[in-house]
Amino acid sequence: MAGSVAVTNIGELVTCDPTVGEGELGVIRAAALVIEDGVVVWSGDMHDLPAHTATRPLEFHAYQAARLE
């Protein structure tokens, strides 16, 4: 994929990094992430999303569970 995609409005993002979010799993609530050329290059609180990164914004509603690999 050329360019970048911003996935926003993620209810809970499990980062598996306790230094970035809550608890041992590093959970971020109301999260967003940016994917560039198939690689996650940024993740965090949706309100901290860098404005210039989203060439193709994608709003993602995951009411129960979703897993991106």
N, CA, C and O of each residue as an XYZ file, in Angstrom:
276
protein
N       0.851     -1.165      0.000
C       0.000      0.000      0.000
C       0.895      1.226      0.000
O       1.797      1.355      0.828
N       0.638      2.106     -0.922
C       1.410      3.343     -0.966
C       0.746      4.378     -0.074
O      -0.477      4.393      0.066
N       1.540      5.229      0.521
C       0.994      6.247      1.390
C       0.727      5.710      2.783
O       1.318      4.718      3.210
N      -0.170      6.382      3.480
C      -0.440      5.992      4.857
C      -1.941      5.913      5.100
O      -2.738      6.553      4.414
N      -2.301      5.114      6.089
C      -3.684      4.968      6.510
C      -3.732      5.240      7.999
O      -2.931      4.698      8.762
N      -4.671      6.079      8.416
C      -4.880      6.334      9.836
C      -6.146      5.603     10.253
O      -7.215      5.847      9.692
N      -6.039      4.715     11.226
C      -7.191      4.009     11.776
C      -7.551      4.731     13.067
O      -6.745      4.786     13.996
N      -8.750      5.281     13.127
C      -9.156      6.081     14.278
C     -10.370      5.472     14.962
O     -10.977      4.527     14.458
N     -10.707      6.017     16.095
C     -11.890      5.621     16.842
C     -11.815      4.164     17.301
O     -12.822      3.456     17.288
N     -10.633      3.719     17.703
C     -10.450      2.362     18.219
C     -10.797      2.403     19.708
O     -10.168      3.139     20.467
N     -11.774      1.634     20.125
C     -12.221      1.638     21.521
C     -11.115      1.250     22.487
O     -10.879      1.950     23.472
N     -10.435      0.148     22.219
C      -9.293     -0.310     23.023
C      -8.253     -0.907     22.094
O      -8.552     -1.802     21.304
N      -7.048     -0.412     22.191
C      -5.934     -0.937     21.416
C      -4.965     -1.608     22.377
O      -4.446     -0.962     23.287
N      -4.717     -2.896     22.183
C      -3.777     -3.636     23.025
C      -2.423     -3.611     22.330
O      -2.257     -4.193     21.258
N      -1.447     -2.929     22.950
C      -0.138     -2.770     22.331
C       0.857     -3.845     22.750
O       1.888     -4.021     22.100
N       0.560     -4.563     23.824
C       1.482     -5.559     24.400
C       2.772     -4.903     24.894
O       3.803     -5.563     25.019
N       2.705     -3.614     25.171
C       3.847     -2.871     25.697
C       3.372     -2.069     26.913
O       2.735     -1.028     26.753
N       3.677     -2.544     28.124
C       3.189     -1.867     29.326
C       3.723     -0.445     29.506
O       3.199      0.304     30.331
N       4.748     -0.062     28.758
C       5.281      1.297     28.893
C       4.457      2.316     28.114
O       4.638      3.519     28.304
N       3.549      1.862     27.235
C       2.769      2.798     26.428
C       1.323      2.945     26.856
O       0.713      3.976     26.572
N       0.762      1.982     27.512
C      -0.644      2.064     27.887
C      -0.872      1.557     29.296
O       0.056      1.474     30.101
N      -2.124      1.219     29.583
C      -2.503      0.760     30.911
C      -2.223     -0.732     31.084
O      -2.403     -1.531     30.165
N      -1.782     -1.076     32.280
C      -1.612     -2.478     32.648
C      -0.497     -3.196     31.909
O       0.276     -2.590     31.166
N      -0.432     -4.507     32.132
C       0.630     -5.325     31.535
C       0.527     -5.420     30.018
O       1.525     -5.645     29.335
N      -0.694     -5.247     29.492
C      -0.887     -5.350     28.045
C      -0.764     -4.024     27.309
O      -0.854     -3.988     26.082
N      -0.562     -2.956     28.029
C      -0.413     -1.650     27.388
C      -1.657     -1.220     26.627
O      -1.579     -0.864     25.451
N      -2.801     -1.252     27.295
C      -4.076     -0.907     26.653
C      -4.227      0.607     26.524
O      -4.042      1.346     27.491
N      -4.565      1.054     25.316
C      -4.844      2.463     25.060
C      -6.311      2.563     24.684
O      -6.758      1.914     23.738
N      -7.064      3.373     25.420
C      -8.487      3.571     25.118
C      -8.655      4.797     24.216
O      -7.874      5.746     24.288
N      -9.676      4.763     23.376
C      -9.902      5.833     22.389
C      -8.622      6.059     21.597
O      -8.068      7.158     21.582
N      -8.170      5.013     20.950
C      -6.860      5.004     20.305
C      -6.941      5.232     18.797
O      -8.017      5.242     18.199
N      -5.775      5.410     18.219
C      -5.609      5.510     16.774
C      -4.253      4.899     16.426
O      -3.375      4.768     17.279
N      -4.106      4.533     15.168
C      -2.791      4.091     14.704
C      -2.611      4.497     13.260
O      -3.582      4.720     12.538
N      -1.358      4.591     12.842
C      -1.017      4.971     11.474
C      -0.184      3.847     10.870
O       0.784      3.369     11.462
N      -0.597      3.439      9.659
C       0.102      2.385      8.931
C       0.692      3.003      7.669
O      -0.017      3.655      6.903
N       1.993      2.799      7.454
C       2.656      3.268      6.236
C       3.324      2.079      5.576
O       4.128      1.382      6.196
N       2.991      1.851      4.325
C       3.561      0.748      3.556
C       3.476     -0.572      4.305
O       4.426     -1.355      4.293
N       2.330     -0.830      4.967
C       2.094     -2.084      5.660
C       2.712     -2.209      7.036
O       2.668     -3.285      7.633
N       3.285     -1.138      7.554
C       3.948     -1.161      8.861
C       3.293     -0.130      9.782
O       3.082      1.016      9.383
N       2.972     -0.536     11.013
C       2.443      0.418     11.992
C       3.589      1.327     12.421
O       4.576      0.861     12.990
N       3.458      2.620     12.150
C       4.528      3.571     12.463
C       4.186      4.477     13.634
O       5.058      5.160     14.172
N       2.905      4.484     14.033
C       2.493      5.301     15.174
C       1.249      4.692     15.781
O       0.378      4.202     15.063
N       1.159      4.720     17.123
C      -0.066      4.350     17.824
C      -0.144      5.178     19.093
O       0.878      5.531     19.683
N      -1.371      5.485     19.508
C      -1.532      6.271     20.722
C      -2.947      6.766     20.867
O      -3.857      6.291     20.188
N      -3.132      7.728     21.762
C      -4.424      8.346     21.993
C      -4.894      9.033     20.713
O      -4.123      9.737     20.060
N      -6.152      8.825     20.361
C      -6.695      9.378     19.121
C      -6.532     10.894     19.042
O      -6.351     11.441     17.955
N      -6.596     11.577     20.191
C      -6.478     13.031     20.193
C      -5.040     13.502     19.965
O      -4.808     14.686     19.719
N      -4.078     12.587     20.045
C      -2.679     12.936     19.796
C      -2.227     12.558     18.391
O      -1.046     12.681     18.069
N      -3.148     12.102     17.555
C      -2.812     11.673     16.198
C      -2.187     12.825     15.416
O      -2.792     13.889     15.293
N      -0.987     12.621     14.890
C      -0.363     13.678     14.084
C      -1.213     13.959     12.839
O      -1.502     13.041     12.072
N      -1.608     15.192     12.637
C      -2.538     15.570     11.564
C      -1.998     15.262     10.169
O      -2.769     14.893      9.283
N      -0.724     15.403      9.962
C      -0.160     15.261      8.615
C      -0.002     13.811      8.170
O       0.346     13.580      7.012
N      -0.239     12.827      9.031
C       0.043     11.444      8.680
C      -1.058     10.744      7.905
O      -0.809      9.700      7.301
N      -2.250     11.278      7.905
C      -3.385     10.551      7.344
C      -3.652     10.923      5.893
O      -4.402     11.860      5.622
N      -3.049     10.200      4.962
C      -3.393     10.425      3.565
C      -4.704      9.732      3.223
O      -5.420     10.156      2.316
N      -5.018      8.651      3.962
C      -6.303      7.958      3.799
C      -6.844      7.618      5.187
O      -6.519      6.563      5.731
N      -7.661      8.493      5.765
C      -8.206      8.202      7.094
C      -9.252      7.094      7.022
O     -10.023      7.019      6.065
N      -9.273      6.241      8.034
C     -10.231      5.147      8.119
C     -10.785      5.122      9.532
O     -10.043      4.916     10.492
N     -12.079      5.332      9.658
C     -12.692      5.269     10.982
C     -13.079      3.826     11.242
O     -13.710      3.184     10.402
N     -12.704      3.322     12.394
C     -12.833      1.908     12.704
C     -13.688      1.739     13.938
O     -13.317      2.214     15.011
N     -14.816      1.081     13.817
C     -15.697      0.840     14.954
C     -15.596     -0.632     15.345
O     -16.094     -1.503     14.631
N     -14.963     -0.903     16.460
C     -14.836     -2.273     16.945
C     -15.579     -2.366     18.267
O     -15.021     -2.054     19.319
N     -16.807     -2.785     18.220
C     -17.623     -2.815     19.434
C     -17.279     -3.982     20.339
O     -17.410     -3.867     21.557
N     -16.842     -5.105     19.779
C     -16.514     -6.247     20.613
C     -15.029     -6.541     20.549
O     -14.324     -6.367     21.543
N     -14.550     -6.974     19.427
C     -13.128     -7.297     19.329
C     -12.695     -7.275     17.868
O     -13.478     -7.584     16.969
N     -11.470     -6.913     17.651
C     -10.870     -6.975     16.324
C      -9.390     -7.181     16.507
O      -8.795     -6.693     17.467
N      -8.805     -7.900     15.590
C      -7.371     -8.152     15.667
C      -6.769     -7.873     14.300
O      -7.199     -8.446     13.299
N      -5.789     -7.009     14.255
C      -5.095     -6.682     13.004
C      -3.729     -7.325     13.039
O      -2.968     -7.124     13.985
N      -3.415     -8.085     12.031
C      -2.093     -8.727     11.966
C      -1.362     -8.272     10.732
O      -0.232     -8.696     10.491
